[in-house]
Amino acid sequence: MTGICLAGPDVFLPDALDIGRPKVELCKRHGRIGLYPLDNAIDPAANDASLTILRGNENMIIEAETCERMAAERLASTHMPASS
């Protein structure tokens, strides 16, 4: 099955999970795997939560066969080492 990256500005909305679930289901109905960034399991209280989110999203983009090029370029351009 083809993985489709569903990253977009809606992941920052308060109801992002409610917005993302129908997108994932739509992909499934069409024989695709919808990769939604908020599906990555993280501990928001962890010291390295932001780095964990970044790495999870990078892996998702790499695994996706279809992804908006701009999203990948934006992620790459903002990739910085975690501060201690």
Chimera marker file (.cmm) of the C-alpha trace (Angstrom):
<marker_set name="trace">
<marker id="1" x="0.000" y="0.000" z="0.000" r="1" g="1" b="0" radius="0.5"/>
<marker id="2" x="1.116" y="3.544" z="-0.649" r="1" g="1" b="0" radius="0.5"/>
<marker id="3" x="1.761" y="5.708" z="2.402" r="1" g="1" b="0" radius="0.5"/>
<marker id="4" x="0.534" y="9.278" z="2.157" r="1" g="1" b="0" radius="0.5"/>
<marker id="5" x="1.885" y="11.951" z="4.473" r="1" g="1" b="0" radius="0.5"/>
<marker id="6" x="-1.036" y="13.956" z="5.865" r="1" g="1" b="0" radius="0.5"/>
<marker id="7" x="1.035" y="16.721" z="7.454" r="1" g="1" b="0" radius="0.5"/>
<marker id="8" x="-0.401" y="20.203" z="7.298" r="1" g="1" b="0" radius="0.5"/>
<marker id="9" x="-1.216" y="23.249" z="9.385" r="1" g="1" b="0" radius="0.5"/>
<marker id="10" x="-4.321" y="21.576" z="10.819" r="1" g="1" b="0" radius="0.5"/>
<marker id="11" x="-2.100" y="19.538" z="13.183" r="1" g="1" b="0" radius="0.5"/>
<marker id="12" x="-1.795" y="22.693" z="15.302" r="1" g="1" b="0" radius="0.5"/>
<marker id="13" x="-5.534" y="23.128" z="15.772" r="1" g="1" b="0" radius="0.5"/>
<marker id="14" x="-7.167" y="22.159" z="19.092" r="1" g="1" b="0" radius="0.5"/>
<marker id="15" x="-9.283" y="19.509" z="17.340" r="1" g="1" b="0" radius="0.5"/>
<marker id="16" x="-6.437" y="18.187" z="15.175" r="1" g="1" b="0" radius="0.5"/>
<marker id="17" x="-7.125" y="14.537" z="16.003" r="1" g="1" b="0" radius="0.5"/>
<marker id="18" x="-10.760" y="14.916" z="14.987" r="1" g="1" b="0" radius="0.5"/>
<marker id="19" x="-9.626" y="16.476" z="11.714" r="1" g="1" b="0" radius="0.5"/>
<marker id="20" x="-6.981" y="13.843" z="11.023" r="1" g="1" b="0" radius="0.5"/>
<marker id="21" x="-9.015" y="10.683" z="11.630" r="1" g="1" b="0" radius="0.5"/>
<marker id="22" x="-11.344" y="11.174" z="8.633" r="1" g="1" b="0" radius="0.5"/>
<marker id="23" x="-8.315" y="11.827" z="6.415" r="1" g="1" b="0" radius="0.5"/>
<marker id="24" x="-6.713" y="8.552" z="7.526" r="1" g="1" b="0" radius="0.5"/>
<marker id="25" x="-9.999" y="6.703" z="6.928" r="1" g="1" b="0" radius="0.5"/>
<marker id="26" x="-10.369" y="8.259" z="3.474" r="1" g="1" b="0" radius="0.5"/>
<marker id="27" x="-6.910" y="7.022" z="2.546" r="1" g="1" b="0" radius="0.5"/>
<marker id="28" x="-7.785" y="3.553" z="3.833" r="1" g="1" b="0" radius="0.5"/>
<marker id="29" x="-10.969" y="3.419" z="1.725" r="1" g="1" b="0" radius="0.5"/>
<marker id="30" x="-8.820" y="4.112" z="-1.325" r="1" g="1" b="0" radius="0.5"/>
<marker id="31" x="-6.244" y="1.444" z="-0.503" r="1" g="1" b="0" radius="0.5"/>
<marker id="32" x="-3.654" y="3.812" z="0.914" r="1" g="1" b="0" radius="0.5"/>
<marker id="33" x="-2.059" y="4.304" z="4.318" r="1" g="1" b="0" radius="0.5"/>
<marker id="34" x="-2.658" y="7.777" z="5.756" r="1" g="1" b="0" radius="0.5"/>
<marker id="35" x="0.295" y="8.867" z="7.878" r="1" g="1" b="0" radius="0.5"/>
<marker id="36" x="-0.925" y="11.555" z="10.275" r="1" g="1" b="0" radius="0.5"/>
<marker id="37" x="1.768" y="13.279" z="12.382" r="1" g="1" b="0" radius="0.5"/>
<marker id="38" x="-0.254" y="13.080" z="15.594" r="1" g="1" b="0" radius="0.5"/>
<marker id="39" x="-0.315" y="9.292" z="15.334" r="1" g="1" b="0" radius="0.5"/>
<marker id="40" x="3.284" y="9.274" z="16.596" r="1" g="1" b="0" radius="0.5"/>
<marker id="41" x="3.303" y="8.271" z="20.263" r="1" g="1" b="0" radius="0.5"/>
<marker id="42" x="5.151" y="10.752" z="22.477" r="1" g="1" b="0" radius="0.5"/>
<marker id="43" x="5.337" y="11.768" z="26.102" r="1" g="1" b="0" radius="0.5"/>
<marker id="44" x="4.623" y="15.524" z="26.034" r="1" g="1" b="0" radius="0.5"/>
<marker id="45" x="6.179" y="15.903" z="29.483" r="1" g="1" b="0" radius="0.5"/>
<marker id="46" x="9.513" y="14.400" z="28.423" r="1" g="1" b="0" radius="0.5"/>
<marker id="47" x="12.515" y="16.705" z="28.186" r="1" g="1" b="0" radius="0.5"/>
<marker id="48" x="13.114" y="15.632" z="24.588" r="1" g="1" b="0" radius="0.5"/>
<marker id="49" x="9.463" y="15.730" z="23.458" r="1" g="1" b="0" radius="0.5"/>
<marker id="50" x="10.133" y="18.205" z="20.646" r="1" g="1" b="0" radius="0.5"/>
<marker id="51" x="13.035" y="16.130" z="19.328" r="1" g="1" b="0" radius="0.5"/>
<marker id="52" x="10.911" y="12.976" z="19.524" r="1" g="1" b="0" radius="0.5"/>
<marker id="53" x="8.168" y="14.710" z="17.520" r="1" g="1" b="0" radius="0.5"/>
<marker id="54" x="10.712" y="15.896" z="14.959" r="1" g="1" b="0" radius="0.5"/>
<marker id="55" x="12.257" y="12.447" z="14.509" r="1" g="1" b="0" radius="0.5"/>
<marker id="56" x="8.862" y="10.764" z="14.289" r="1" g="1" b="0" radius="0.5"/>
<marker id="57" x="7.754" y="13.206" z="11.613" r="1" g="1" b="0" radius="0.5"/>
<marker id="58" x="11.012" y="12.804" z="9.697" r="1" g="1" b="0" radius="0.5"/>
<marker id="59" x="10.564" y="9.030" z="9.699" r="1" g="1" b="0" radius="0.5"/>
<marker id="60" x="6.962" y="9.401" z="8.588" r="1" g="1" b="0" radius="0.5"/>
<marker id="61" x="8.011" y="11.583" z="5.661" r="1" g="1" b="0" radius="0.5"/>
<marker id="62" x="10.722" y="9.112" z="4.676" r="1" g="1" b="0" radius="0.5"/>
<marker id="63" x="8.259" y="6.194" z="4.846" r="1" g="1" b="0" radius="0.5"/>
<marker id="64" x="5.602" y="8.009" z="2.855" r="1" g="1" b="0" radius="0.5"/>
<marker id="65" x="5.635" y="7.459" z="-0.868" r="1" g="1" b="0" radius="0.5"/>
<marker id="66" x="3.561" y="10.586" z="-1.378" r="1" g="1" b="0" radius="0.5"/>
<marker id="67" x="4.286" y="13.718" z="0.594" r="1" g="1" b="0" radius="0.5"/>
<marker id="68" x="4.161" y="17.407" z="-0.051" r="1" g="1" b="0" radius="0.5"/>
<marker id="69" x="7.674" y="18.412" z="-1.036" r="1" g="1" b="0" radius="0.5"/>
<marker id="70" x="7.360" y="21.747" z="0.751" r="1" g="1" b="0" radius="0.5"/>
<marker id="71" x="6.596" y="20.025" z="4.059" r="1" g="1" b="0" radius="0.5"/>
<marker id="72" x="9.720" y="17.895" z="3.765" r="1" g="1" b="0" radius="0.5"/>
<marker id="73" x="11.856" y="20.895" z="2.813" r="1" g="1" b="0" radius="0.5"/>
<marker id="74" x="10.447" y="22.957" z="5.692" r="1" g="1" b="0" radius="0.5"/>
<marker id="75" x="11.179" y="20.178" z="8.144" r="1" g="1" b="0" radius="0.5"/>
<marker id="76" x="14.717" y="19.775" z="6.835" r="1" g="1" b="0" radius="0.5"/>
<marker id="77" x="15.376" y="23.520" z="6.985" r="1" g="1" b="0" radius="0.5"/>
<marker id="78" x="14.298" y="23.748" z="10.631" r="1" g="1" b="0" radius="0.5"/>
<marker id="79" x="16.163" y="20.649" z="11.809" r="1" g="1" b="0" radius="0.5"/>
<marker id="80" x="18.452" y="21.754" z="14.586" r="1" g="1" b="0" radius="0.5"/>
<marker id="81" x="20.154" y="19.777" z="17.347" r="1" g="1" b="0" radius="0.5"/>
<marker id="82" x="18.268" y="19.618" z="20.616" r="1" g="1" b="0" radius="0.5"/>
<marker id="83" x="19.386" y="22.121" z="23.224" r="1" g="1" b="0" radius="0.5"/>
<marker id="84" x="20.577" y="20.765" z="26.537" r="1" g="1" b="0" radius="0.5"/>
<link id1="1" id2="2" r="1" g="1" b="0" radius="0.2"/>
<link id1="2" id2="3" r="1" g="1" b="0" radius="0.2"/>
<link id1="3" id2="4" r="1" g="1" b="0" radius="0.2"/>
<link id1="4" id2="5" r="1" g="1" b="0" radius="0.2"/>
<link id1="5" id2="6" r="1" g="1" b="0" radius="0.2"/>
<link id1="6" id2="7" r="1" g="1" b="0" radius="0.2"/>
<link id1="7" id2="8" r="1" g="1" b="0" radius="0.2"/>
<link id1="8" id2="9" r="1" g="1" b="0" radius="0.2"/>
<link id1="9" id2="10" r="1" g="1" b="0" radius="0.2"/>
<link id1="10" id2="11" r="1" g="1" b="0" radius="0.2"/>
<link id1="11" id2="12" r="1" g="1" b="0" radius="0.2"/>
<link id1="12" id2="13" r="1" g="1" b="0" radius="0.2"/>
<link id1="13" id2="14" r="1" g="1" b="0" radius="0.2"/>
<link id1="14" id2="15" r="1" g="1" b="0" radius="0.2"/>
<link id1="15" id2="16" r="1" g="1" b="0" radius="0.2"/>
<link id1="16" id2="17" r="1" g="1" b="0" radius="0.2"/>
<link id1="17" id2="18" r="1" g="1" b="0" radius="0.2"/>
<link id1="18" id2="19" r="1" g="1" b="0" radius="0.2"/>
<link id1="19" id2="20" r="1" g="1" b="0" radius="0.2"/>
<link id1="20" id2="21" r="1" g="1" b="0" radius="0.2"/>
<link id1="21" id2="22" r="1" g="1" b="0" radius="0.2"/>
<link id1="22" id2="23" r="1" g="1" b="0" radius="0.2"/>
<link id1="23" id2="24" r="1" g="1" b="0" radius="0.2"/>
<link id1="24" id2="25" r="1" g="1" b="0" radius="0.2"/>
<link id1="25" id2="26" r="1" g="1" b="0" radius="0.2"/>
<link id1="26" id2="27" r="1" g="1" b="0" radius="0.2"/>
<link id1="27" id2="28" r="1" g="1" b="0" radius="0.2"/>
<link id1="28" id2="29" r="1" g="1" b="0" radius="0.2"/>
<link id1="29" id2="30" r="1" g="1" b="0" radius="0.2"/>
<link id1="30" id2="31" r="1" g="1" b="0" radius="0.2"/>
<link id1="31" id2="32" r="1" g="1" b="0" radius="0.2"/>
<link id1="32" id2="33" r="1" g="1" b="0" radius="0.2"/>
<link id1="33" id2="34" r="1" g="1" b="0" radius="0.2"/>
<link id1="34" id2="35" r="1" g="1" b="0" radius="0.2"/>
<link id1="35" id2="36" r="1" g="1" b="0" radius="0.2"/>
<link id1="36" id2="37" r="1" g="1" b="0" radius="0.2"/>
<link id1="37" id2="38" r="1" g="1" b="0" radius="0.2"/>
<link id1="38" id2="39" r="1" g="1" b="0" radius="0.2"/>
<link id1="39" id2="40" r="1" g="1" b="0" radius="0.2"/>
<link id1="40" id2="41" r="1" g="1" b="0" radius="0.2"/>
<link id1="41" id2="42" r="1" g="1" b="0" radius="0.2"/>
<link id1="42" id2="43" r="1" g="1" b="0" radius="0.2"/>
<link id1="43" id2="44" r="1" g="1" b="0" radius="0.2"/>
<link id1="44" id2="45" r="1" g="1" b="0" radius="0.2"/>
<link id1="45" id2="46" r="1" g="1" b="0" radius="0.2"/>
<link id1="46" id2="47" r="1" g="1" b="0" radius="0.2"/>
<link id1="47" id2="48" r="1" g="1" b="0" radius="0.2"/>
<link id1="48" id2="49" r="1" g="1" b="0" radius="0.2"/>
<link id1="49" id2="50" r="1" g="1" b="0" radius="0.2"/>
<link id1="50" id2="51" r="1" g="1" b="0" radius="0.2"/>
<link id1="51" id2="52" r="1" g="1" b="0" radius="0.2"/>
<link id1="52" id2="53" r="1" g="1" b="0" radius="0.2"/>
<link id1="53" id2="54" r="1" g="1" b="0" radius="0.2"/>
<link id1="54" id2="55" r="1" g="1" b="0" radius="0.2"/>
<link id1="55" id2="56" r="1" g="1" b="0" radius="0.2"/>
<link id1="56" id2="57" r="1" g="1" b="0" radius="0.2"/>
<link id1="57" id2="58" r="1" g="1" b="0" radius="0.2"/>
<link id1="58" id2="59" r="1" g="1" b="0" radius="0.2"/>
<link id1="59" id2="60" r="1" g="1" b="0" radius="0.2"/>
<link id1="60" id2="61" r="1" g="1" b="0" radius="0.2"/>
<link id1="61" id2="62" r="1" g="1" b="0" radius="0.2"/>
<link id1="62" id2="63" r="1" g="1" b="0" radius="0.2"/>
<link id1="63" id2="64" r="1" g="1" b="0" radius="0.2"/>
<link id1="64" id2="65" r="1" g="1" b="0" radius="0.2"/>
<link id1="65" id2="66" r="1" g="1" b="0" radius="0.2"/>
<link id1="66" id2="67" r="1" g="1" b="0" radius="0.2"/>
<link id1="67" id2="68" r="1" g="1" b="0" radius="0.2"/>
<link id1="68" id2="69" r="1" g="1" b="0" radius="0.2"/>
<link id1="69" id2="70" r="1" g="1" b="0" radius="0.2"/>
<link id1="70" id2="71" r="1" g="1" b="0" radius="0.2"/>
<link id1="71" id2="72" r="1" g="1" b="0" radius="0.2"/>
<link id1="72" id2="73" r="1" g="1" b="0" radius="0.2"/>
<link id1="73" id2="74" r="1" g="1" b="0" radius="0.2"/>
<link id1="74" id2="75" r="1" g="1" b="0" radius="0.2"/>
<link id1="75" id2="76" r="1" g="1" b="0" radius="0.2"/>
<link id1="76" id2="77" r="1" g="1" b="0" radius="0.2"/>
<link id1="77" id2="78" r="1" g="1" b="0" radius="0.2"/>
<link id1="78" id2="79" r="1" g="1" b="0" radius="0.2"/>
<link id1="79" id2="80" r="1" g="1" b="0" radius="0.2"/>
<link id1="80" id2="81" r="1" g="1" b="0" radius="0.2"/>
<link id1="81" id2="82" r="1" g="1" b="0" radius="0.2"/>
<link id1="82" id2="83" r="1" g="1" b="0" radius="0.2"/>
<link id1="83" id2="84" r="1" g="1" b="0" radius="0.2"/>
</marker_set>
